[in-house]
Structures are given as structure tokens and as C-alpha cells.
Amino acid sequence: MASVAVLLVFVLAGTSHALIFGAKEKNKITVGRVSVLNGGNVTSLSELGCGTWSWGNRLLFNYDPSQDNEIYRSYVLLRKGGVTVFDTADSYGTLDLNGRAEYLLGEFERRYQQEIELDDNKNVRNNPTSLFGSAGFLGQQPRPLLQSKDQQQQVATKFAPYPWRITRQSFVQAAKESLKRLNQPQLAIAQAHWSTSNYQPLQEGAVWEGLGDCYDSGLAQAVGVSNYGPQQLLNASRRFQERNVPLATAQIQYSLMTYQVATQMNAACDEIDCRLIAYSPLCLGLLTGKYNLDNLPRPGNPRRQLFRELLAPNSGTQGLLDTLQAIASEYGKTLPQVAINWTLCKGTVPIPGCRTVQQATENLGATGWRLKTDAVGELDRVAALVKKPMIQNIFQTR
């Protein structure tokens, strides 16, 4: 999945906007794209995405609305770098901030598109003797630059199968409510947030049929699932195939701290031509190297006790972090960049969270290169030695 060059398509001539106006290349795209074989109209995804779990989450990530401007700046960096996939959920946001992530995602994209249009108009005004002239191409009025399909935002939102969502129509309604918060006409991917097969198997049918109805009614271009294991993924796939509904993606917690169980999903996804999404590729921040037993998340944050257990002596985690550091130094990269690149090498689309410009820069720096086979093998080896791996999502199925 090689890096791709900047390609801003002009609506009439199909020519690079930067070349037409002689403008300086400003938005270098470094993030490549991967194909989706069973995605319907979703034929490809950016090889790197962004998870928005932290947008609105006070409990785990200390979110405050005052951070929104910084989050937007990081969003712009990701978009300019070629990231199009943004994973979110109707349940993201703590208490009164429920749905905040979807709301911000819609607002950010509108603001971003407005700024692109302003820049385009400014370029036209500043280049009156360009190929188009003041009257536009061949005497026509100038038209706004359209993004190529490959650079359009792709929102993949998840619907929580709450106990009161027991009918297929309730999931269609959930999609409409998400689109209202996003202020957009259609989702790229409508996803089940988790399977109910472990505790309310009769509700699972409503989940699947509801997602299929979202696709049939044009609310989504494709569907996906989250926290499904190989067995339940194949069960869902059979039903979607019967309805001719494209099951584009399946996402699970996938990182070096979950390697011992996560890789079982690769073969299952390959079998049904489904693209595997890796959420929490940095294990809630543990694989950034920022934390140790003397520097844990603040008191009251659930990650504090979790990290204390994961970093306990003889857990094997410190050996993994030491190996990450050695490989990062060898490649001239950072720990999180190596950890994310490892998930890329495993054929997944990682969706690390991002709330700051620094994090956006870090995440983008994980693309455009690949770990060599020996480095991937060494990381596999030490990951298999971890005695206290990251706990699985409570709703994860087999």
C-alpha cells in the first residue's frame, strides 16, 4: 500500500488544480488506500483511519469542549494527509455529551470544506492571467473544485444495540438520528457496535435486519460489524449475502497487546472479502511508551488500574515496550508509529484516536513506509510472550 501523490481533480479539465494555477503544493497526501472487495459503493478506504471515541469522553480521556479547536486542527492535518475514514458511534460522548463525536465530525468536515473552497477562490483571484482567466475555462464562470471520490470523508458510525432497540426499525431510526447529528445525507458504513448473541440472541436478528434496511433505504453505502469474533462474523455474513447487502468491514480490538487472539480474525475476514479494522491499535495509549508504573493515568481514570496490572513486573509488557523502542530507534520512528505500522503490516486499517496536532503528526508518520519482515517477526515473538494481555471487550463474541 504505497503512498499516493496529491491529486486534486478539477471538475472540467480533470487536471491538477495545483498545476493549473501554478500553486505551491500545500497538502501532500501520504496516506495510501486499500481496496474493499465486498463494499458495494465503498470500493476503497484510506489505509489509516481515525477513531473518535475520545471526542466527548470525559471519563477515560478527560475531554472538555475547550479542546474542540485543537481537535479540529488535528482533523485538518489528517484530512490533508489523506485520511478519509472516521470511525464513530451514536453512544460516543459522556452523559450530556452523548452523540458529541458525531456532531463534531459533521461540523469539522463542513468547516474543512468551506476552507478548501475559500482557498480555491483565493487562488483564482490571485491568478487572473491563469489558464482559466477571470471568466473561467473557455469563457465559463469558474466552478468550485470538487474533491476526488477517494478523498471524500467516509463516516463509519456504530449503533449500540441498547435493550430498547429490539426492532429492525429502531436501527433505521438510529441511523437517521446519527445523520441528523452529522448533518449529512448518507453514511459510508453503518455498523453494529457489538453483537447481542452472548446475552440476548433474539435481538441479533433485529440488528442485522436493521443494518440491511439502512443499506436498502440509502442511509448507508455499506454495513459493518464491531466486536464480532470469526464465528459470529461468518453467521452475519451469510445473512447479509442472502439480502445482497455488502458487509464491508469488521472491527475488533487489534494491537500488539491483543495479538494472541486478534489474528484469528484475519482469516475470517479474508474468507468473506471483508476489510479488517483495528481499533485501539495503541492499547488505549499504553503502547505510546508514555506510561509506566511511576507515571499512570490520573486517579479516577479507569485506565490507571488497568495499566498498573498490564505493566506489572513479569507481565511481559515491558519487554514488548523495550522491543518497540529498539525498533523505533532503528527506523528513526516513534513507539506509536511502529505499533501502528505493525497493524498495517497485518493487513488491517488501524483507527488510532487523535485529539491534538502532535497526535495527528504521529499517526500520519506511521504511513508511507513498512516494517521489514524481521522486525514484524520480532514484534510477533515478544507479543506472544505477554502474560497479561489487554482485556477483551466485554461484548466480544467468538
C-alpha positions in Angstrom: 0.0 0.0 0.0 2.3 2.7 -1.3 1.9 6.4 -0.6 -0.2 8.2 -3.1 0.6 11.6 -4.7 -1.6 14.7 -4.4 -4.4 14.5 -6.9 -7.0 17.3 -6.7 -9.3 16.8 -9.7 -10.7 19.8 -11.4 -14.3 19.2 -12.4 -14.0 20.3 -16.0 -10.5 19.5 -17.2 -9.6 16.7 -14.8 -6.3 18.4 -14.3 -4.4 19.0 -11.1 -5.6 22.2 -9.5 -2.0 23.0 -8.3 -0.6 22.6 -11.8 -3.3 24.6 -13.4 -2.8 27.6 -11.2 0.9 27.1 -10.6 0.2 27.0 -6.9 2.6 25.6 -4.4 1.9 22.1 -3.3 0.4 22.5 0.2 -1.5 19.4 1.1 0.8 16.4 0.5 -1.1 13.2 0.8 1.0 10.5 2.5 -1.8 8.0 3.4 -2.4 5.3 0.8 -5.7 3.5 0.1 -6.7 -0.1 0.4 -9.4 -1.9 -1.6 -12.7 -3.2 -0.2 -13.8 -6.2 -2.2 -17.3 -6.5 -0.7 -18.1 -2.9 0.0 -20.7 -2.0 -2.7 -20.1 1.6 -3.4 -17.4 1.7 -0.8 -14.6 0.4 -3.1 -11.7 1.7 -1.0 -10.7 3.1 2.4 -7.8 5.2 3.5 -5.2 2.8 4.9 -5.2 4.8 8.1 -8.3 6.0 9.8 -9.2 7.9 12.9 -11.2 6.8 15.9 -13.3 9.4 17.7 -14.1 7.6 20.9 -12.3 10.3 22.9 -14.3 13.1 21.4 -16.8 13.8 24.2 -15.4 11.2 26.6 -14.7 12.8 30.0 -14.2 9.6 31.9 -11.4 8.0 30.0 -9.9 10.8 28.1 -10.6 14.0 30.1 -12.5 15.6 27.2 -13.6 19.2 27.6 -15.3 21.3 24.9 -12.5 23.8 25.1 -10.4 21.2 23.3 -12.5 21.4 20.2 -10.3 23.9 18.3 -7.3 21.7 18.8 -9.2 18.6 17.8 -10.2 20.4 14.6 -6.6 21.4 13.8 -5.7 17.7 14.2 -8.6 16.8 11.9 -7.4 19.1 9.2 -4.0 17.6 9.3 -5.4 14.1 8.9 -7.7 15.1 6.1 -4.9 16.9 4.2 -2.7 13.8 4.7 -5.2 11.6 3.0 -7.2 10.2 5.9 -10.9 9.7 4.9 -12.1 7.0 7.3 -13.5 8.3 10.6 -15.0 5.8 12.9 -17.6 7.0 15.4 -20.7 5.8 17.3 -24.0 7.1 18.4 -23.0 6.3 22.0 -19.7 8.3 22.0 -19.9 11.1 24.5 -20.3 11.0 28.3 -23.8 11.7 29.7 -24.9 15.1 28.5 -22.3 14.9 25.7 -23.8 11.8 24.2 -23.5 12.0 20.4 -20.8 14.6 20.7 -18.4 12.8 18.5 -20.9 12.6 15.6 -21.8 16.2 16.0 -18.1 17.3 15.9 -17.3 15.1 12.9 -20.1 16.7 10.9 -19.1 20.2 11.9 -15.4 19.7 11.3 -16.0 18.4 7.8 -18.2 21.3 6.8 -15.7 23.8 8.2 -12.9 21.9 6.3 -14.8 22.0 3.0 -15.6 25.7 3.5 -11.9 26.5 4.0 -11.0 24.5 0.9 -13.5 26.5 -1.1 -12.2 29.8 0.2 -8.6 28.8 -0.7 -9.7 27.8 -4.2 -11.5 31.1 -4.7 -8.5 33.0 -3.4 -6.2 31.1 -5.8 -8.5 32.1 -8.7 -8.5 35.8 -7.7 -4.7 35.8 -7.2 -4.1 34.3 -10.7 -6.2 36.4 -13.1 -3.9 35.5 -16.1 -4.0 31.8 -15.5 -5.3 29.3 -18.0 -8.8 29.9 -16.9 -8.7 33.7 -16.7 -11.2 35.8 -14.8 -14.1 34.3 -16.8 -13.1 30.7 -16.2 -12.3 27.9 -18.6 -13.2 28.7 -22.2 -15.2 31.8 -21.1 -17.3 29.9 -18.5 -17.7 31.1 -14.9 -15.2 29.4 -12.6 -16.6 26.4 -10.7 -15.6 25.2 -7.3 -13.0 22.4 -7.1 -14.5 19.1 -6.3 -12.6 16.5 -4.3 -11.9 13.2 -6.0 -14.0 10.4 -4.7 -11.0 8.8 -3.0 -10.6 12.0 -0.8 -14.2 12.4 0.3 -14.9 11.9 4.0 -16.0 8.4 4.9 -18.0 8.2 8.2 -18.4 4.8 9.7 -20.7 5.0 12.6 -21.8 2.3 15.1 -25.2 1.8 16.5 -25.5 0.4 20.1 -27.9 -2.4 20.4 -29.5 -1.0 23.6 -32.1 -3.2 25.3 -34.9 -1.0 23.9 -33.7 -1.4 20.3 -35.5 -4.6 19.7 -36.9 -4.0 16.2 -35.2 -3.5 12.9 -36.9 -0.1 12.6 -35.2 1.1 15.7 -31.8 0.7 14.0 -33.1 2.6 10.9 -34.2 5.3 13.3 -30.8 5.3 15.0 -29.2 5.8 11.6 -31.4 8.8 10.9 -30.6 10.3 14.2 -26.9 9.9 13.6 -27.2 11.5 10.2 -29.1 14.4 11.8 -26.2 15.0 14.2 -23.7 14.7 11.4 -26.0 16.9 9.2 -25.2 14.6 6.3 -27.4 12.6 3.9 -25.6 9.3 4.0 -23.1 7.2 5.9 -20.3 5.4 4.3 -20.7 2.4 6.6 -23.5 1.6 9.1 -22.1 -0.7 11.8 -23.4 -2.8 14.7 -21.4 -1.7 17.7 -21.5 -5.2 19.2 -23.2 -8.5 19.0 -26.0 -9.4 21.4 -25.5 -13.2 20.8 -23.9 -13.6 24.2 -26.8 -12.3 26.2 -29.8 -11.6 24.0 -29.5 -13.8 20.9 -33.1 -13.0 19.7 -32.1 -9.3 19.4 -29.3 -10.1 16.9 -31.8 -10.6 14.1 -33.1 -7.1 14.6 -29.6 -5.7 14.5 -28.8 -7.4 11.2 -32.1 -6.7 9.5 -31.9 -3.1 10.7 -28.5 -2.6 9.2 -29.7 -4.2 5.9 -32.6 -1.8 5.9 -30.2 1.1 6.3 -28.4 0.0 3.2 -31.6 -0.7 1.2 -33.1 2.7 2.1 -29.9 4.6 1.0 -28.9 5.7 4.5 -25.6 3.9 4.2 -23.4 2.8 1.3 -22.4 -0.5 3.1 -22.6 -2.1 6.5 -20.1 -3.4 9.0 -19.8 -5.0 12.4 -17.7 -4.4 15.5 -16.6 -6.8 18.3 -17.6 -9.9 16.4 -15.4 -12.9 16.5 -14.8 -15.2 13.5 -17.8 -17.5 14.1 -20.4 -14.7 14.5 -18.9 -12.7 11.7 -19.5 -15.6 9.3 -23.0 -16.0 10.7 -23.7 -12.3 10.0 -22.1 -12.6 6.6 -24.4 -15.3 5.4 -27.5 -13.3 6.3 -26.2 -10.2 4.5 -25.3 -12.2 1.5 -28.9 -13.5 1.3 -30.1 -9.9 1.3 -27.4 -8.7 -1.2 -26.1 -6.3 1.4 -22.4 -5.5 1.2 -20.6 -6.3 4.5 -17.6 -4.0 4.0 -15.8 -4.1 7.4 -15.4 -5.8 10.7 -13.5 -4.2 13.5 -12.0 -5.6 16.7 -9.5 -4.5 19.3 -6.3 -5.3 17.4 -2.8 -4.4 18.8 0.4 -5.9 20.0 -1.3 -6.3 23.3 -4.1 -8.4 21.9 -2.1 -10.2 19.2 -2.7 -13.7 20.7 -6.4 -13.6 19.9 -6.8 -10.8 17.3 -5.1 -12.5 14.4 -7.8 -15.2 14.3 -9.9 -12.5 12.5 -7.6 -12.1 9.6 -8.5 -15.4 8.0 -12.3 -14.9 8.7 -12.3 -11.5 7.0 -10.3 -12.9 4.1 -12.8 -15.7 3.6 -15.7 -13.2 3.1 -13.7 -10.4 1.5 -14.3 -8.1 4.4 -11.8 -5.4 5.4 -10.5 -5.8 9.0 -10.4 -2.6 11.1 -8.0 -2.3 14.0 -9.4 -0.2 16.9 -7.2 0.7 19.9 -4.0 -0.1 18.0 -2.1 1.7 20.7 -3.9 -0.1 23.5 -5.6 3.0 25.0 -2.2 4.8 24.9 -0.1 2.1 26.6 1.9 1.4 23.5 3.0 5.1 23.2 5.6 4.5 25.9 4.2 7.4 27.8 3.1 5.3 30.8 5.0 3.2 33.4 4.3 2.2 37.0 5.6 5.6 38.2 3.6 7.5 35.6 0.0 6.2 35.3 -3.2 8.0 34.2 -4.7 10.3 36.8 -6.6 8.9 39.8 -10.2 8.2 39.0 -9.4 7.3 35.4 -10.2 3.6 34.8 -7.0 3.2 32.8 -5.0 3.8 35.9 -5.7 0.4 37.5 -5.7 -1.3 34.1 -2.3 -0.1 33.2 -1.0 -0.9 36.6 -2.0 -4.5 36.0 -0.7 -4.6 32.4 2.7 -3.1 33.4 3.2 -5.4 36.5 6.6 -7.0 36.8 6.9 -10.3 34.9 3.8 -9.4 32.8 6.0 -9.3 29.6 4.6 -5.9 28.7 7.9 -4.1 29.5 9.8 -6.4 27.2 7.4 -5.6 24.4 7.8 -1.8 25.1 11.6 -2.3 25.1 11.5 -4.1 21.7 9.2 -1.3 20.3 11.7 1.3 21.5 14.7 -0.6 19.9 12.9 -1.0 16.6 11.7 2.7 16.7 15.3 3.8 17.2 16.5 1.6 14.3 13.9 3.0 11.9 14.0 6.6 13.1 10.4 6.5 14.2 8.4 6.7 17.5 6.9 3.9 19.5 3.3 4.7 18.4 4.4 4.9 14.8 6.0 1.4 15.0 2.9 0.0 16.8 0.5 1.4 14.2 2.7 0.3 11.3 2.7 -3.2 12.7 -1.1 -3.3 12.4 -0.7 -2.0 8.8 1.7 -4.9 8.1 -1.0 -7.3 9.4 -3.4 -6.1 6.7 -5.7 -4.1 8.9 -6.9 -0.5 8.7 -5.9 1.0 12.1 -8.1 3.8 13.6 -6.0 5.3 16.4 -7.6 8.2 18.3 -6.5 11.7 17.7 -7.2 14.9 19.6 -4.0 17.0 19.1 -1.8 18.2 16.3 1.0 16.2 17.8 -1.0 13.0 17.7 -2.1 13.7 14.2 1.5 14.2 13.1 2.5 11.0 14.9 -0.3 9.0 13.3 0.5 10.2 9.8 4.1 9.4 10.4 3.1 5.7 10.7 2.3 5.6 7.0 4.4 5.8 3.8 6.8 3.0 4.9 6.7 -0.5 6.2 8.5 -2.5 8.8 10.7 -5.2 7.4 9.8 -8.9 7.8 12.3 -9.5 10.6 11.0 -6.5 12.6 7.4 -7.7 12.3 8.5 -11.2 13.3 10.4 -9.9 16.4 7.3 -7.9 17.5 5.2 -11.0 16.9 7.5 -13.0 19.1 7.6 -10.7 22.1 3.8 -10.0 21.8 3.2 -13.8 22.2 5.3 -13.7 25.4 3.0 -11.1 27.1 1.4 -13.0 30.0 -1.1 -10.3 30.8 -2.6 -9.2 27.5 -5.1 -6.4 27.2 -8.6 -7.4 28.3 -11.1 -8.1 25.6 -14.2 -6.0 25.1 -17.0 -7.4 27.3 -19.2 -7.8 24.2 -16.6 -9.5 22.1 -18.0 -12.8 20.6 -16.4 -15.9 19.3 
